[in-house]
Amino acid sequence: KHYTAQNTNIFVYSMPALDSQMYILKNDQNPKEALIIDPLISDEAISVLETVTHALVLLTHSHYDHISGINWLREIVSITLLCSECCGNKIQDPHKNLAAFSNILIMDKTEEEKALCMDFFELDYSCQPDKTFESEISFPFGSYQVEITHTPGHSDCSQCIRLTTSQQGMTPKIVFTGDSLVNGHKIITRLPQGSKKDYIAVTKPYLEALSEDTLIMPGHGDWGQKKELVKPSDH
């Protein structure tokens, strides 16, 4: 479901079976520009993308299901892919971005879901960054200030993308958490370059410090205010 609240509109698209999320936020000061988080291939998104002349693409981390639409996007709209140096290095290698091991992502899916995924998985997938930064960065986008913070644990290049604004009529605090915070699910730290220790030391305190009214846009599943999210222990 898309997010609409007064002057903030975020288009949300999901990958079949895995439910990985792509988010598109148009620049409120220039609707021909957009911010895209974690691109995936979606025919439903084309009608929105065709109204955009340029998009800034950001990644929450380098795993295949969160980068799979980058090359597809380049065929539709002019984009600039901005990511950390760590992330930019991994997305260029199908073994480092885990595309080569995509079958692991669907081990617990039904046979029908597995067949569906294998139809569009690219096991040799790689893509290129356009600009990189060392570990953290901050910049304006329309009325929002964007802050990208290194939040390791799920992977060593995981990042949370925080948008804040004081502009009246717009959602004041939004955080795209990727797989560092997923509604109703425990965080996976057992994948290559994952670290439970780093998650507890760095990322958990960052997430706990977010105010309860922060809008959380996770890498999978439903979005909602932090106070509304279901913790795994609540199941």
Disulfide bonds with the S-S distance in Angstrom:
none
